[in-house]
Amino acid sequence: MTELAADWPQQYHAWWNACRELVAAHEWKAAFRSYPWPTFTTAPWTALPKPLAESRVALISSSGVTAVGQPPFDENILEGDPTWRIIATGNPLAAWTIRHGHYDPTAALKDYNTVFPLDVLRSLAKDGVIGDVAPRAISFIGFQTDAKRVLHEWAPRFAQILREDAVDAVLLVPV
């Protein structure tokens, strides 16, 4: 398994204590100049087990998109909203919201496919380019300062969802 350096949590907490006020003031460039970016010595890689035209593809996006009936993300949490949403992919998103706070959502508000290309994946499945679209997509706010939470809490849960849905490939859309 990919792992953070043993001293990363201490580096992160030192950074957070030093830069919290900069983050609160939306001084992103200054705050992240000293961020302890994780580095990894290995990267997991699995070859696609079958042709793309026969593969089930899932969508994971850091866009902050939520479907109707789901609570919007809280863009005011300084370290990033630590929650994520499962969005059923069987029907078009008749209504959605975008709450992120760390990118200009103008284009996304006109067409969610710019940051959450669900209709594009459906079209690729209809045209036979991919086998089909996984029944669940995942959305979250990409502004996550705590890499340990993402690695140890989110990644295993996302992997479990992908296994349950028999996913062969993932379209990861960083926003």
Buried (B, 14 or more C-beta within 10 A) or exposed (E): EEEBEEEBBEBBEEBBEEBBEBBEEEEBEEBBEEBBEBEEEEEEEEEEEEEBEEBBBBBBBBBBBBBEEBEBBEBEBEBBBBEBBEBEBEEEBEEBBBBBBBBEBEEBEEEBBBBBBBBBBBBBBEEEEBBBBBBBBBBBBBBBBBBEBBBEEBBEEBEEBBEEBEBBBBBEBEB
